Amino acid sequence: MTAIVQLDRTTRRFGPHVAVLDADLTLGPGVYGLLGPNGAGKTTLMRMMAGLIRPTTGTITWLGGHKRRARELDNAIAICPDGEQLPPRETPLELLTLLLRLSGVSARDAGERAEAALIDLGLKEELDRPIAQLSRGQRQRVKLAQAFAIPAKLLLLDEPLNALDPVWRLKVSERIKATAGSGTCVIVSSHVLAEVEAVAERLILIFKGRIVAAGTHLEIRELLDERGAGLSITATEPRKLAAALMAHGAVTSTRVEDDILYVDADDMQTLCKALPPAVVASKTQVWEVRAQGDDLVSLFHALADEVR
Amino acid sequence: MNRPNDPAERPFFAPTQFERHRGPRVDENRSVAQLARFFARRTASGFGPIALLFTSLLAPMALWLYALLRVQGSATIGAAELGVAAGQEAAFVVENFGYFFQAMTVWVLLVHAALTAPQIAADARAGALLLYFSRPVRPAGYLVARVMASAGVAAIGTSLATIIVVVGHAHVFGWTLPAGALEASRGAISGAAFFPVAFMLLFGAGLLICVASALAAHACSSLVHRGGQPALLYAGAILASVGISWAGQLTWGRTSLARAFDLHHALQAPYFFATRLLDPVDAPPASMIDGAIGLGLWAAIVAGSWWILHRFLSNPPLSRGRA
Protein backbone atom coordinates (compact mmCIF):
# COMPACT_ATOMS: atom_id res chain seq x y z
CA MET A 1 0.00 0.00 0.00
CA THR A 2 1.22 3.48 -0.84
CA ALA A 3 1.36 6.32 1.65
CA ILE A 4 -0.93 8.88 0.12
CA VAL A 5 0.46 11.86 1.98
CA GLN A 6 3.49 12.09 4.23
CA LEU A 7 4.52 15.10 6.31
CA ASP A 8 7.98 15.21 7.75
CA ARG A 9 8.58 17.83 10.47
CA THR A 10 6.49 20.31 8.53
CA THR A 11 6.22 23.87 9.83
CA ARG A 12 4.38 26.81 8.34
CA ARG A 13 4.83 30.35 9.59
CA PHE A 14 3.01 33.53 8.54
CA GLY A 15 5.44 36.20 9.64
CA PRO A 16 5.90 35.80 13.38
CA HIS A 17 2.80 33.59 13.70
CA VAL A 18 3.40 29.83 13.67
CA ALA A 19 0.34 28.22 12.06
CA VAL A 20 1.67 24.62 12.02
CA LEU A 21 4.67 23.37 13.96
CA ASP A 22 6.66 20.21 13.28
CA ALA A 23 3.79 18.15 11.89
CA ASP A 24 4.68 14.51 11.31
CA LEU A 25 2.04 12.37 9.61
CA THR A 26 1.84 9.40 7.29
CA LEU A 27 -1.62 8.73 5.95
CA GLY A 28 -2.94 5.94 3.75
CA PRO A 29 -6.45 5.25 2.45
CA GLY A 30 -9.37 5.82 4.84
CA VAL A 31 -11.18 8.68 6.51
CA TYR A 32 -9.24 10.84 8.97
CA GLY A 33 -10.78 13.49 11.17
CA LEU A 34 -8.63 16.56 11.73
CA LEU A 35 -9.93 17.98 14.96
CA GLY A 36 -9.00 21.24 16.61
CA PRO A 37 -10.51 24.46 17.91
CA ASN A 38 -10.76 27.55 15.71
CA GLY A 39 -7.33 28.90 14.83
CA ALA A 40 -5.59 25.61 15.66
CA GLY A 41 -3.96 25.38 12.21
CA LYS A 42 -6.34 22.91 10.54
CA THR A 43 -6.89 25.01 7.42
CA THR A 44 -3.18 25.72 6.97
CA LEU A 45 -2.34 22.04 7.45
CA MET A 46 -4.97 21.03 4.89
CA ARG A 47 -3.79 23.60 2.36
CA MET A 48 -0.24 22.40 2.76
CA MET A 49 -1.45 18.83 2.24
CA ALA A 50 -3.30 20.05 -0.87
CA GLY A 51 -0.02 21.53 -2.16
CA LEU A 52 -1.56 24.99 -2.27
CA ILE A 53 0.91 26.56 0.12
CA ARG A 54 4.51 25.64 0.76
CA PRO A 55 5.72 24.62 4.20
CA THR A 56 8.25 27.05 5.66
CA THR A 57 10.40 24.12 6.78
CA GLY A 58 10.04 20.35 6.52
CA THR A 59 8.78 18.35 3.57
CA ILE A 60 5.52 16.96 2.28
CA THR A 61 5.39 14.16 -0.26
CA TRP A 62 2.45 12.62 -1.99
CA LEU A 63 1.69 9.17 -3.42
CA GLY A 64 5.00 7.51 -2.86
CA GLY A 65 7.42 10.43 -2.85
CA HIS A 66 6.15 12.99 -5.38
CA LYS A 67 6.92 16.63 -4.60
CA ARG A 68 4.51 19.57 -4.68
CA ARG A 69 3.01 20.33 -8.09
CA ALA A 70 4.58 17.26 -9.72
CA ARG A 71 2.78 16.56 -13.00
CA GLU A 72 2.09 13.00 -11.81
CA LEU A 73 -0.21 14.50 -9.16
CA ASP A 74 -2.55 16.13 -11.72
CA ASN A 75 -6.09 15.43 -10.48
CA ALA A 76 -4.80 13.26 -7.63
CA ILE A 77 -5.66 15.88 -4.99
CA ALA A 78 -9.01 17.63 -4.52
CA ILE A 79 -9.99 20.12 -1.86
CA CYS A 80 -13.24 21.52 -0.57
CA PRO A 81 -12.13 24.77 1.07
CA ASP A 82 -13.84 26.32 4.04
CA GLY A 83 -15.38 29.79 4.00
CA GLU A 84 -16.89 31.56 1.05
CA GLN A 85 -14.34 30.39 -1.50
CA LEU A 86 -16.45 30.67 -4.65
CA PRO A 87 -16.56 33.31 -7.39
CA PRO A 88 -19.96 35.00 -6.99
CA ARG A 89 -20.83 35.85 -10.59
CA GLU A 90 -20.54 32.37 -12.09
CA THR A 91 -23.32 29.81 -11.98
CA PRO A 92 -22.57 26.44 -10.33
CA LEU A 93 -22.72 24.72 -13.72
CA GLU A 94 -20.31 27.21 -15.35
CA LEU A 95 -17.86 26.91 -12.47
CA LEU A 96 -17.87 23.13 -12.31
CA THR A 97 -17.64 22.79 -16.08
CA LEU A 98 -14.63 25.13 -16.06
CA LEU A 99 -12.95 23.26 -13.21
CA LEU A 100 -13.50 19.93 -14.97
CA ARG A 101 -12.14 21.35 -18.22
CA LEU A 102 -9.07 22.50 -16.26
CA SER A 103 -8.76 18.93 -15.03
CA GLY A 104 -8.47 17.77 -18.64
CA VAL A 105 -12.03 16.56 -19.14
CA SER A 106 -13.25 17.04 -22.73
CA ALA A 107 -15.72 19.84 -23.47
CA ARG A 108 -18.53 17.37 -24.19
CA ASP A 109 -18.04 15.32 -21.02
CA ALA A 110 -17.30 18.25 -18.69
CA GLY A 111 -20.80 19.73 -18.95
CA GLU A 112 -22.47 16.37 -18.38
CA ARG A 113 -20.23 15.46 -15.46
CA ALA A 114 -20.64 18.88 -13.85
CA GLU A 115 -24.41 18.64 -14.13
CA ALA A 116 -24.43 15.10 -12.70
CA ALA A 117 -22.18 16.11 -9.78
CA LEU A 118 -24.42 19.09 -8.91
CA ILE A 119 -27.66 17.12 -9.26
CA ASP A 120 -26.12 14.43 -7.05
CA LEU A 121 -25.83 17.08 -4.34
CA GLY A 122 -29.40 18.31 -4.78
CA LEU A 123 -28.65 21.40 -6.88
CA LYS A 124 -30.78 20.63 -9.93
CA GLU A 125 -32.82 23.82 -9.57
CA GLU A 126 -29.72 25.95 -8.93
CA LEU A 127 -27.60 24.88 -11.91
CA ASP A 128 -27.94 28.20 -13.73
CA ARG A 129 -28.32 30.64 -10.84
CA PRO A 130 -25.36 32.89 -10.00
CA ILE A 131 -23.53 31.57 -6.96
CA ALA A 132 -24.11 34.88 -5.14
CA GLN A 133 -27.82 34.12 -5.11
CA LEU A 134 -27.45 30.70 -3.47
CA SER A 135 -27.94 30.03 0.23
CA ARG A 136 -24.95 29.14 2.41
CA GLY A 137 -25.92 25.48 2.42
CA GLN A 138 -26.22 25.42 -1.35
CA ARG A 139 -22.86 27.11 -1.78
CA GLN A 140 -21.36 24.54 0.55
CA ARG A 141 -22.77 21.78 -1.66
CA VAL A 142 -21.30 23.46 -4.77
CA LYS A 143 -17.88 23.35 -3.09
CA LEU A 144 -18.40 19.70 -2.20
CA ALA A 145 -19.58 18.87 -5.72
CA GLN A 146 -16.39 20.30 -7.28
CA ALA A 147 -14.27 18.26 -4.87
CA PHE A 148 -16.19 15.02 -5.47
CA ALA A 149 -16.31 15.57 -9.25
CA ILE A 150 -12.79 14.25 -9.87
CA PRO A 151 -11.62 10.80 -8.75
CA ALA A 152 -8.88 12.12 -6.45
CA LYS A 153 -6.55 9.93 -4.36
CA LEU A 154 -6.38 12.56 -1.63
CA LEU A 155 -9.60 14.38 -0.81
CA LEU A 156 -9.33 17.25 1.68
CA LEU A 157 -12.62 18.50 3.09
CA ASP A 158 -12.25 21.59 5.27
CA GLU A 159 -15.30 21.88 7.55
CA PRO A 160 -17.44 20.07 4.96
CA LEU A 161 -20.59 19.82 7.06
CA ASN A 162 -20.78 23.53 7.85
CA ALA A 163 -24.09 25.15 6.91
CA LEU A 164 -25.64 21.82 5.87
CA ASP A 165 -28.99 20.73 7.24
CA PRO A 166 -29.21 17.35 9.05
CA VAL A 167 -30.42 15.51 5.93
CA TRP A 168 -27.49 16.71 3.85
CA ARG A 169 -25.06 16.15 6.73
CA LEU A 170 -26.06 12.49 6.66
CA LYS A 171 -25.91 12.21 2.88
CA VAL A 172 -22.51 13.92 2.68
CA SER A 173 -21.18 11.73 5.51
CA GLU A 174 -22.25 8.62 3.61
CA ARG A 175 -20.64 9.97 0.47
CA ILE A 176 -17.38 10.57 2.33
CA LYS A 177 -17.34 7.00 3.64
CA ALA A 178 -18.12 5.60 0.18
CA THR A 179 -15.27 7.65 -1.34
CA ALA A 180 -12.80 6.36 1.27
CA GLY A 181 -13.99 2.82 0.58
CA SER A 182 -12.59 3.07 -2.94
CA GLY A 183 -9.02 3.56 -1.65
CA THR A 184 -8.99 7.33 -1.30
CA CYS A 185 -7.48 9.15 1.68
CA VAL A 186 -10.17 11.52 2.89
CA ILE A 187 -9.29 14.12 5.52
CA VAL A 188 -12.20 15.86 7.16
CA SER A 189 -11.52 18.85 9.39
CA SER A 190 -13.82 20.14 12.07
CA HIS A 191 -13.83 21.65 15.54
CA VAL A 192 -16.76 19.46 16.59
CA LEU A 193 -15.87 15.97 17.84
CA ALA A 194 -19.33 14.50 17.17
CA GLU A 195 -19.16 15.68 13.56
CA VAL A 196 -15.92 13.88 12.71
CA GLU A 197 -16.71 10.86 14.86
CA ALA A 198 -19.62 10.11 12.54
CA VAL A 199 -17.40 9.78 9.48
CA ALA A 200 -13.78 9.30 10.51
CA GLU A 201 -12.08 6.08 11.54
CA ARG A 202 -9.15 7.89 13.02
CA LEU A 203 -8.69 11.31 14.52
CA ILE A 204 -5.79 13.73 14.49
CA LEU A 205 -5.96 16.37 17.21
CA ILE A 206 -4.28 19.68 16.45
CA PHE A 207 -3.94 22.58 18.86
CA LYS A 208 -2.01 25.82 18.48
CA GLY A 209 -0.34 24.43 15.36
CA ARG A 210 0.87 21.21 17.02
CA ILE A 211 -0.45 17.72 16.46
CA VAL A 212 -1.14 16.78 20.08
CA ALA A 213 -2.64 13.31 19.65
CA ALA A 214 -3.80 10.86 17.03
CA GLY A 215 -5.80 7.67 17.24
CA THR A 216 -9.23 6.12 16.88
CA HIS A 217 -12.21 8.06 18.19
CA LEU A 218 -12.62 5.51 20.99
CA GLU A 219 -9.12 6.30 22.15
CA ILE A 220 -9.92 10.02 22.09
CA ARG A 221 -13.10 9.42 24.10
CA GLU A 222 -11.03 7.45 26.65
CA LEU A 223 -8.69 10.42 26.91
CA LEU A 224 -11.65 12.63 27.77
CA ASP A 225 -12.90 10.16 30.38
CA GLU A 226 -9.43 9.89 31.94
CA ARG A 227 -9.46 13.58 32.71
CA GLY A 228 -11.66 13.27 35.82
CA ALA A 229 -14.67 15.45 36.56
CA GLY A 230 -15.37 18.96 37.65
CA LEU A 231 -18.34 21.26 38.07
CA SER A 232 -18.83 24.97 38.41
CA ILE A 233 -21.91 25.74 40.51
CA THR A 234 -23.45 29.19 40.78
CA ALA A 235 -25.21 29.32 44.14
CA THR A 236 -26.41 31.76 46.83
CA GLU A 237 -24.24 30.13 49.55
CA PRO A 238 -21.27 28.57 47.72
CA ARG A 239 -19.16 28.10 50.88
CA LYS A 240 -21.93 26.20 52.70
CA LEU A 241 -22.46 24.04 49.61
CA ALA A 242 -18.70 23.32 49.45
CA ALA A 243 -18.73 22.21 53.08
CA ALA A 244 -21.73 19.93 52.45
CA LEU A 245 -20.07 18.34 49.43
CA MET A 246 -16.85 17.81 51.40
CA ALA A 247 -18.90 16.15 54.13
CA HIS A 248 -20.25 13.71 51.54
CA GLY A 249 -16.69 12.87 50.53
CA ALA A 250 -17.60 13.31 46.85
CA VAL A 251 -15.03 15.98 45.92
CA THR A 252 -11.27 16.15 45.93
CA SER A 253 -10.95 19.94 45.96
CA THR A 254 -13.11 23.07 46.07
CA ARG A 255 -12.57 26.72 45.24
CA VAL A 256 -14.94 29.68 45.59
CA GLU A 257 -14.86 32.78 43.42
CA ASP A 258 -17.69 35.29 44.11
CA ASP A 259 -20.87 33.21 43.97
CA ILE A 260 -19.34 30.38 41.92
CA LEU A 261 -18.13 27.16 43.50
CA TYR A 262 -15.60 25.12 41.50
CA VAL A 263 -15.36 21.47 42.55
CA ASP A 264 -13.11 18.66 41.30
CA ALA A 265 -13.87 14.96 41.74
CA ASP A 266 -12.49 11.60 40.70
CA ASP A 267 -15.80 10.43 39.37
CA MET A 268 -18.55 12.49 37.75
CA GLN A 269 -21.31 10.00 38.63
CA THR A 270 -20.52 10.09 42.37
CA LEU A 271 -20.32 13.89 42.24
CA CYS A 272 -23.69 14.18 40.50
CA LYS A 273 -25.32 11.83 43.02
CA ALA A 274 -23.88 13.80 45.93
CA LEU A 275 -24.97 17.22 44.65
CA PRO A 276 -28.77 17.18 45.38
CA PRO A 277 -28.48 16.07 49.04
CA ALA A 278 -25.64 18.57 49.54
CA VAL A 279 -27.84 21.40 48.17
CA VAL A 280 -30.65 20.40 50.54
CA ALA A 281 -28.29 20.08 53.51
CA SER A 282 -26.67 23.48 52.90
CA LYS A 283 -30.04 25.18 52.37
CA THR A 284 -28.65 27.04 49.34
CA GLN A 285 -30.23 28.01 46.08
CA VAL A 286 -28.43 26.82 42.93
CA TRP A 287 -28.74 28.93 39.76
CA GLU A 288 -26.48 27.09 37.36
CA VAL A 289 -24.40 23.92 37.15
CA ARG A 290 -21.76 23.56 34.42
CA ALA A 291 -19.47 20.62 33.66
CA GLN A 292 -15.76 21.47 33.61
CA GLY A 293 -12.95 19.73 31.84
CA ASP A 294 -14.80 17.22 29.65
CA ASP A 295 -14.89 19.52 26.64
CA LEU A 296 -12.44 19.26 23.78
CA VAL A 297 -10.80 22.61 24.41
CA SER A 298 -9.70 21.62 27.91
CA LEU A 299 -8.48 18.30 26.50
CA PHE A 300 -6.49 20.16 23.87
CA HIS A 301 -4.97 22.38 26.57
CA ALA A 302 -4.02 19.35 28.65
CA LEU A 303 -2.52 17.50 25.67
CA ALA A 304 -0.62 20.60 24.58
CA ASP A 305 0.85 20.89 28.08
CA GLU A 306 1.96 17.24 27.90
CA VAL A 307 3.59 17.73 24.50
CA ARG A 308 5.33 20.87 25.72
CA MET B 1 -2.95 6.19 20.32
CA ASN B 2 -0.09 8.42 19.32
CA ARG B 3 0.93 11.16 21.70
CA PRO B 4 3.77 12.83 19.85
CA ASN B 5 5.64 14.19 22.85
CA ASP B 6 8.38 11.86 21.74
CA PRO B 7 9.51 12.97 18.28
CA ALA B 8 10.03 9.36 17.25
CA GLU B 9 6.40 8.57 17.90
CA ARG B 10 4.80 10.10 14.85
CA PRO B 11 1.11 9.66 14.08
CA PHE B 12 1.31 6.82 11.65
CA PHE B 13 -1.72 5.22 10.15
CA ALA B 14 -0.65 3.28 7.12
CA PRO B 15 2.42 1.37 5.94
CA THR B 16 4.74 3.34 3.70
CA GLN B 17 6.20 2.00 0.54
CA PHE B 18 7.76 3.98 -2.22
CA GLU B 19 5.54 2.82 -5.02
CA ARG B 20 5.11 5.99 -7.02
CA HIS B 21 1.73 7.02 -8.32
CA ARG B 22 1.57 7.44 -12.08
CA GLY B 23 -1.56 9.43 -12.71
CA PRO B 24 -2.59 10.72 -16.13
CA ARG B 25 -0.92 14.04 -16.87
CA VAL B 26 -3.16 16.85 -17.98
CA ASP B 27 -2.06 19.01 -20.93
CA GLU B 28 -1.52 22.32 -19.14
CA ASN B 29 -1.61 24.31 -22.39
CA ARG B 30 -5.20 23.19 -22.91
CA SER B 31 -6.07 24.17 -19.34
CA VAL B 32 -4.51 27.60 -19.84
CA ALA B 33 -6.37 28.11 -23.13
CA GLN B 34 -9.61 27.08 -21.43
CA LEU B 35 -8.99 29.46 -18.55
CA ALA B 36 -8.11 32.30 -20.97
CA ARG B 37 -11.36 31.78 -22.90
CA PHE B 38 -13.32 31.86 -19.66
CA PHE B 39 -11.58 35.04 -18.46
CA ALA B 40 -11.98 36.69 -21.88
CA ARG B 41 -15.75 36.07 -21.81
CA ARG B 42 -15.89 37.61 -18.35
CA THR B 43 -13.78 40.62 -19.41
CA ALA B 44 -15.81 41.11 -22.58
CA SER B 45 -19.03 41.12 -20.56
CA GLY B 46 -17.75 44.25 -18.80
CA PHE B 47 -16.52 45.69 -22.11
CA GLY B 48 -20.01 46.50 -23.44
CA PRO B 49 -20.71 49.68 -21.42
CA ILE B 50 -17.19 51.02 -22.03
CA ALA B 51 -17.43 50.38 -25.78
CA LEU B 52 -20.80 52.14 -25.78
CA LEU B 53 -19.28 55.14 -24.00
CA PHE B 54 -16.42 55.45 -26.48
CA THR B 55 -18.74 54.97 -29.45
CA SER B 56 -20.98 57.71 -28.14
CA LEU B 57 -17.96 59.99 -27.85
CA LEU B 58 -16.74 59.18 -31.37
CA ALA B 59 -20.11 59.58 -33.07
CA PRO B 60 -20.32 63.39 -32.65
CA MET B 61 -16.74 63.70 -33.93
CA ALA B 62 -17.60 61.70 -37.08
CA LEU B 63 -20.71 63.82 -37.61
CA TRP B 64 -18.64 66.99 -37.23
CA LEU B 65 -16.11 65.77 -39.84
CA TYR B 66 -18.91 64.85 -42.21
CA ALA B 67 -20.57 68.26 -41.77
CA LEU B 68 -17.24 70.02 -42.39
CA LEU B 69 -16.73 68.20 -45.66
CA ARG B 70 -20.27 69.02 -46.77
CA VAL B 71 -19.72 72.73 -46.01
CA GLN B 72 -16.47 72.71 -48.05
CA GLY B 73 -18.47 71.11 -50.82
CA SER B 74 -15.85 68.43 -51.61
CA ALA B 75 -17.17 65.02 -52.51
CA THR B 76 -13.79 63.39 -52.01
CA ILE B 77 -10.88 63.99 -49.69
CA GLY B 78 -7.36 63.93 -51.03
CA ALA B 79 -3.94 65.30 -50.10
CA ALA B 80 -4.83 68.64 -51.71
CA GLU B 81 -8.08 68.99 -49.75
CA LEU B 82 -6.18 68.33 -46.53
CA GLY B 83 -3.54 70.90 -47.45
CA VAL B 84 -0.65 68.41 -47.59
CA ALA B 85 2.13 69.61 -49.85
CA ALA B 86 3.52 67.28 -52.49
CA GLY B 87 6.35 65.18 -51.08
CA GLN B 88 5.06 65.55 -47.53
CA GLU B 89 2.45 62.75 -47.68
CA ALA B 90 4.48 60.15 -45.81
CA ALA B 91 5.51 62.56 -43.10
CA PHE B 92 1.89 63.71 -42.72
CA VAL B 93 0.62 60.12 -42.44
CA VAL B 94 3.31 59.14 -39.94
CA GLU B 95 2.50 62.17 -37.82
CA ASN B 96 -1.21 61.33 -37.96
CA PHE B 97 -0.51 57.72 -36.98
CA GLY B 98 1.57 59.01 -34.08
CA TYR B 99 -1.38 61.01 -32.74
CA PHE B 100 -3.66 58.05 -33.29
CA PHE B 101 -1.26 55.76 -31.46
CA GLN B 102 -1.08 58.13 -28.48
CA ALA B 103 -4.88 58.25 -28.31
CA MET B 104 -4.99 54.47 -28.58
CA THR B 105 -2.52 54.16 -25.69
CA VAL B 106 -4.73 56.32 -23.48
CA TRP B 107 -7.72 54.21 -24.48
CA VAL B 108 -5.89 50.96 -23.61
CA LEU B 109 -4.83 52.38 -20.25
CA LEU B 110 -8.43 53.35 -19.47
CA VAL B 111 -9.77 49.94 -20.53
CA HIS B 112 -7.23 48.16 -18.33
CA ALA B 113 -7.93 50.47 -15.40
CA ALA B 114 -11.65 49.77 -15.69
CA LEU B 115 -11.70 46.10 -16.66
CA THR B 116 -8.35 44.48 -15.91
CA ALA B 117 -7.19 46.07 -12.67
CA PRO B 118 -10.01 44.62 -10.51
CA GLN B 119 -9.67 41.04 -11.77
CA ILE B 120 -6.96 39.32 -9.72
CA ALA B 121 -8.06 41.24 -6.63
CA ALA B 122 -11.58 39.89 -7.16
CA ASP B 123 -10.24 36.34 -7.50
CA ALA B 124 -8.22 36.78 -4.30
CA ARG B 125 -11.24 38.17 -2.45
CA ALA B 126 -13.61 35.47 -3.65
CA GLY B 127 -11.07 32.72 -2.95
CA ALA B 128 -11.28 31.56 -6.57
CA LEU B 129 -7.48 31.30 -6.76
CA LEU B 130 -7.67 28.32 -4.42
CA LEU B 131 -10.10 26.53 -6.72
CA TYR B 132 -8.05 27.21 -9.87
CA PHE B 133 -4.79 26.11 -8.25
CA SER B 134 -6.40 22.97 -6.88
CA ARG B 135 -6.56 21.88 -10.54
CA PRO B 136 -3.55 21.22 -12.77
CA VAL B 137 -2.96 24.95 -13.26
CA ARG B 138 0.31 26.56 -12.16
CA PRO B 139 0.68 30.24 -11.23
CA ALA B 140 2.44 30.99 -14.53
CA GLY B 141 -0.40 29.32 -16.45
CA TYR B 142 -3.01 31.33 -14.58
CA LEU B 143 -1.05 34.50 -15.25
CA VAL B 144 -0.69 33.77 -18.96
CA ALA B 145 -4.43 33.08 -19.17
CA ARG B 146 -5.27 36.33 -17.38
CA VAL B 147 -2.96 38.41 -19.61
CA MET B 148 -4.15 36.67 -22.79
CA ALA B 149 -7.75 37.39 -21.87
CA SER B 150 -7.44 41.03 -20.86
CA ALA B 151 -4.84 41.97 -23.49
CA GLY B 152 -6.83 40.03 -26.11
CA VAL B 153 -10.06 41.88 -25.42
CA ALA B 154 -8.29 45.26 -25.52
CA ALA B 155 -6.40 44.21 -28.67
CA ILE B 156 -9.70 43.59 -30.49
CA GLY B 157 -10.49 47.28 -29.97
CA THR B 158 -7.02 48.52 -30.98
CA SER B 159 -6.90 46.25 -34.05
CA LEU B 160 -10.30 47.41 -35.31
CA ALA B 161 -9.32 51.04 -34.79
CA THR B 162 -5.98 50.44 -36.55
CA ILE B 163 -7.69 48.88 -39.57
CA ILE B 164 -10.07 51.83 -39.85
CA VAL B 165 -7.30 54.42 -39.54
CA VAL B 166 -4.89 52.73 -41.99
CA VAL B 167 -7.58 51.95 -44.56
CA GLY B 168 -8.90 55.53 -44.23
CA HIS B 169 -5.45 57.04 -44.89
CA ALA B 170 -4.73 54.62 -47.72
CA HIS B 171 -8.06 55.58 -49.26
CA VAL B 172 -7.10 59.27 -49.15
CA PHE B 173 -3.46 58.97 -50.31
CA GLY B 174 -3.69 55.81 -52.40
CA TRP B 175 -2.48 52.34 -51.39
CA THR B 176 0.79 52.87 -53.25
CA LEU B 177 2.42 56.14 -52.36
CA PRO B 178 4.19 57.79 -55.32
CA ALA B 179 7.99 57.93 -55.09
CA GLY B 180 7.81 61.68 -54.54
CA ALA B 181 5.64 61.25 -51.48
CA LEU B 182 8.46 59.40 -49.72
CA GLU B 183 11.19 61.78 -50.87
CA ALA B 184 11.15 64.06 -47.85
CA SER B 185 11.27 61.19 -45.41
CA ARG B 186 14.15 59.42 -47.18
CA GLY B 187 12.71 56.20 -45.81
CA ALA B 188 13.99 52.88 -46.93
CA ILE B 189 10.48 51.61 -47.65
CA SER B 190 8.88 51.55 -51.07
CA GLY B 191 5.58 53.30 -51.74
CA ALA B 192 3.78 49.98 -52.13
CA ALA B 193 5.01 48.71 -48.77
CA PHE B 194 4.31 51.93 -46.84
CA PHE B 195 0.78 51.23 -45.63
CA PRO B 196 1.22 47.46 -45.03
CA VAL B 197 4.34 48.20 -42.94
CA ALA B 198 2.56 51.02 -41.11
CA PHE B 199 -0.33 48.69 -40.37
CA MET B 200 1.97 45.97 -39.04
CA LEU B 201 3.77 48.50 -36.84
CA LEU B 202 0.56 49.92 -35.41
CA PHE B 203 -0.96 46.48 -34.97
CA GLY B 204 2.16 44.97 -33.35
CA ALA B 205 2.84 47.98 -31.12
CA GLY B 206 -0.86 48.01 -30.15
CA LEU B 207 -0.54 44.40 -29.05
CA LEU B 208 2.63 45.18 -27.08
CA ILE B 209 0.85 48.04 -25.30
CA CYS B 210 -2.12 45.82 -24.51
CA VAL B 211 0.16 43.12 -23.05
CA ALA B 212 2.42 45.49 -21.08
CA SER B 213 -0.42 47.55 -19.62
CA ALA B 214 -2.45 44.40 -18.84
CA LEU B 215 0.54 43.05 -16.90
CA ALA B 216 0.94 46.35 -15.06
CA ALA B 217 -2.79 46.46 -14.23
CA HIS B 218 -2.73 42.86 -12.98
CA ALA B 219 0.37 43.63 -10.90
CA CYS B 220 -1.54 46.48 -9.22
CA SER B 221 -4.42 44.07 -8.69
CA SER B 222 -2.14 41.67 -6.85
CA LEU B 223 -0.84 44.39 -4.52
CA VAL B 224 -4.16 45.74 -3.19
CA HIS B 225 -7.42 43.82 -3.04
CA ARG B 226 -10.26 46.05 -1.92
CA GLY B 227 -12.94 47.34 -4.32
CA GLY B 228 -11.56 50.12 -6.50
CA GLN B 229 -8.07 50.18 -4.96
CA PRO B 230 -6.29 48.30 -7.81
CA ALA B 231 -7.68 50.69 -10.44
CA LEU B 232 -6.71 53.68 -8.30
CA LEU B 233 -3.21 52.29 -7.79
CA TYR B 234 -2.81 51.67 -11.50
CA ALA B 235 -4.09 55.13 -12.46
CA GLY B 236 -2.03 56.65 -9.63
CA ALA B 237 1.16 54.97 -10.88
CA ILE B 238 0.60 56.36 -14.37
CA LEU B 239 -0.18 59.86 -13.11
CA ALA B 240 2.83 59.78 -10.77
CA SER B 241 5.09 58.79 -13.64
CA VAL B 242 3.66 61.66 -15.71
CA GLY B 243 4.48 64.00 -12.82
CA ILE B 244 8.03 62.67 -12.61
CA SER B 245 8.38 63.07 -16.36
CA TRP B 246 7.23 66.68 -16.25
CA ALA B 247 9.61 67.41 -13.41
CA GLY B 248 12.36 65.79 -15.49
CA GLN B 249 11.46 67.88 -18.51
CA LEU B 250 11.61 71.06 -16.45
CA THR B 251 14.92 70.07 -14.89
CA TRP B 252 16.80 68.42 -17.75
CA GLY B 253 15.26 70.17 -20.67
CA ARG B 254 15.84 67.05 -22.80
CA THR B 255 12.23 66.49 -23.66
CA SER B 256 12.39 63.06 -25.25
CA LEU B 257 14.57 61.53 -22.53
CA ALA B 258 12.42 62.94 -19.74
CA ARG B 259 9.25 61.84 -21.49
CA ALA B 260 10.56 58.30 -21.61
CA PHE B 261 10.10 58.08 -17.84
CA ASP B 262 6.41 58.70 -18.23
CA LEU B 263 4.69 55.27 -18.15
CA HIS B 264 2.26 56.37 -20.80
CA HIS B 265 5.10 57.24 -23.15
CA ALA B 266 7.27 54.33 -22.11
CA LEU B 267 4.49 51.99 -23.21
CA GLN B 268 4.56 53.65 -26.63
CA ALA B 269 8.35 53.31 -26.95
CA PRO B 270 8.34 50.21 -29.20
CA TYR B 271 6.15 52.01 -31.75
CA PHE B 272 8.08 55.25 -31.82
CA PHE B 273 11.35 53.34 -31.99
CA ALA B 274 10.09 51.31 -34.93
CA THR B 275 8.59 54.26 -36.83
CA ARG B 276 12.10 55.54 -37.44
CA LEU B 277 11.91 53.08 -40.35
CA LEU B 278 8.99 54.96 -41.87
CA ASP B 279 10.11 58.48 -41.20
CA PRO B 280 13.77 58.72 -40.28
CA VAL B 281 13.92 62.51 -40.70
CA ASP B 282 13.55 63.12 -36.97
CA ALA B 283 15.94 60.40 -35.98
CA PRO B 284 19.17 61.99 -34.87
CA PRO B 285 21.37 59.71 -32.71
CA ALA B 286 20.22 61.38 -29.47
CA SER B 287 16.61 60.69 -30.33
CA MET B 288 17.45 57.02 -31.05
CA ILE B 289 19.17 56.76 -27.65
CA ASP B 290 16.11 58.22 -25.95
CA GLY B 291 13.95 55.76 -27.86
CA ALA B 292 16.18 52.92 -26.67
CA ILE B 293 15.82 54.15 -23.07
CA GLY B 294 12.06 54.15 -23.54
CA LEU B 295 12.28 50.63 -24.91
CA GLY B 296 14.30 49.58 -21.87
CA LEU B 297 11.68 51.09 -19.56
CA TRP B 298 8.96 49.25 -21.44
CA ALA B 299 10.84 45.98 -20.92
CA ALA B 300 11.33 46.89 -17.24
CA ILE B 301 7.56 47.44 -16.82
CA VAL B 302 6.86 44.03 -18.34
CA ALA B 303 9.54 42.20 -16.35
CA GLY B 304 8.74 43.99 -13.09
CA SER B 305 5.02 43.34 -13.40
CA TRP B 306 5.64 39.68 -14.19
CA TRP B 307 7.95 39.36 -11.18
CA ILE B 308 5.39 40.97 -8.81
CA LEU B 309 2.59 38.76 -10.13
CA HIS B 310 4.55 35.54 -10.08
CA ARG B 311 5.71 36.21 -6.54
CA PHE B 312 2.14 36.89 -5.45
CA LEU B 313 0.64 33.87 -7.19
CA SER B 314 3.30 31.46 -5.94
CA ASN B 315 1.96 32.02 -2.44
CA PRO B 316 -1.38 33.76 -2.84
CA PRO B 317 -3.63 34.77 0.06
CA LEU B 318 -5.93 31.78 -0.30
CA SER B 319 -7.78 32.32 2.90
CA ARG B 320 -8.23 36.07 3.32
CA GLY B 321 -5.88 36.07 6.29
CA ARG B 322 -7.09 32.96 8.06
CA ALA B 323 -4.40 30.65 9.43
Interface residues (C-beta under 8 A of the other chain):
Chain A: M1 T2 A3 I4 Q6 F14 H17 A19 D22 D24 L25 T26 L27 G28 P29 G30 Y32 G39 G41 T43 T44 R47 A50 L52 I53 R54 W62 L63 G64 G65 H66 R69 R71 E72 L73 D74 N75 A76 I77 A78 I79 P81 G83 E84 Q85 L86 P87 P88 R89 L95 L98 L99 R101 L102 S103 G104 Q146 K153 R202 I204 I211 V212 A213 A214 G215 T216 E219 L223 L303 E306 V307
Chain B: M1 N2 R3 P4 N5 P7 R10 P11 F12 F13 A14 P15 T16 Q17 F18 E19 R20 H21 R22 G23 P24 R25 V26 D27 R30 S31 Q34 L35 F38 R42 A122 D123 A126 G127 A128 L130 L131 Y132 F133 S134 R135 P136 V137 R138 N315 L318 S319 R320 R322 A323
